[in-house]
Amino acid sequence: MEVARLTMNGHTNREIGRRLECAHQTIANELKRGTTTQLKTGRTPYTAYFAETGQAIYERNRLQCGAKS
């Protein structure tokens, strides 16, 4: 949620990474994973970051990694 708040306030990935004490590429990966296209009421598409979407995609990807039996 902190990443979403800071992104909406216009902070860069590097600034967010410094505040959260992690690499800026980690922030970029999270934003890429959690960004989705939504439709406004008038059918106008826009992209937005959602932490829940990022978490769901992360968990789905973790189930698919590792050795296959």
C-alpha positions as CSV (number, residue, x, y, z in Angstrom):
1,M,0.0,0.0,0.0
2,E,2.9,2.3,0.7
3,V,4.2,1.9,-2.9
4,A,0.7,2.8,-4.2
5,R,0.5,5.9,-2.0
6,L,4.0,7.2,-2.9
7,T,3.5,6.5,-6.6
8,M,0.2,8.4,-6.6
9,N,2.0,11.3,-5.0
10,G,4.5,11.4,-7.9
11,H,7.6,9.9,-6.3
12,T,10.1,8.1,-8.5
13,N,11.0,4.5,-8.1
14,R,14.4,5.5,-6.7
15,E,12.8,7.8,-4.1
16,I,10.4,5.0,-3.1
17,G,13.2,2.5,-2.9
18,R,15.2,4.8,-0.6
19,R,12.2,5.2,1.7
20,L,11.4,1.5,1.8
21,E,15.1,0.5,1.9
22,C,15.0,-1.7,-1.2
23,A,16.3,-1.5,-4.7
24,H,14.6,0.7,-7.2
25,Q,14.2,-2.2,-9.6
26,T,12.2,-4.1,-7.0
27,I,9.8,-1.1,-7.0
28,A,9.7,-1.1,-10.8
29,N,8.9,-4.9,-10.9
30,E,6.1,-4.5,-8.3
31,L,4.6,-1.6,-10.2
32,K,4.8,-3.6,-13.5
33,R,3.2,-6.6,-11.8
34,G,0.4,-4.7,-10.1
35,T,-0.6,-2.3,-12.9
36,T,-3.7,-3.2,-14.8
37,T,-6.0,-1.5,-17.3
38,Q,-9.4,-0.3,-16.0
39,L,-12.4,1.2,-17.8
40,K,-14.0,4.4,-16.6
41,T,-17.7,4.9,-16.8
42,G,-17.6,6.3,-20.3
43,R,-15.6,3.3,-21.5
44,T,-12.3,5.2,-21.4
45,P,-9.4,2.9,-20.6
46,Y,-6.7,4.0,-18.0
47,T,-4.0,2.1,-16.2
48,A,-3.6,2.1,-12.4
49,Y,-1.6,0.2,-9.8
50,F,-3.4,-2.0,-7.3
51,A,-1.4,-3.7,-4.5
52,E,-4.0,-6.5,-4.3
53,T,-3.5,-7.3,-8.0
54,G,0.3,-7.3,-7.6
55,Q,0.0,-9.7,-4.6
56,A,-2.4,-12.0,-6.4
57,I,-0.1,-12.2,-9.5
58,Y,3.0,-12.8,-7.2
59,E,1.3,-15.7,-5.5
60,R,0.1,-17.2,-8.8
61,N,3.7,-17.0,-10.1
62,R,5.1,-18.6,-7.0
63,L,2.9,-21.6,-7.4
64,Q,4.2,-22.1,-11.0
65,C,7.9,-21.9,-10.1
66,G,10.2,-24.6,-8.9
67,A,10.8,-28.2,-9.9
68,K,7.9,-29.9,-11.6
69,S,7.0,-33.5,-10.4
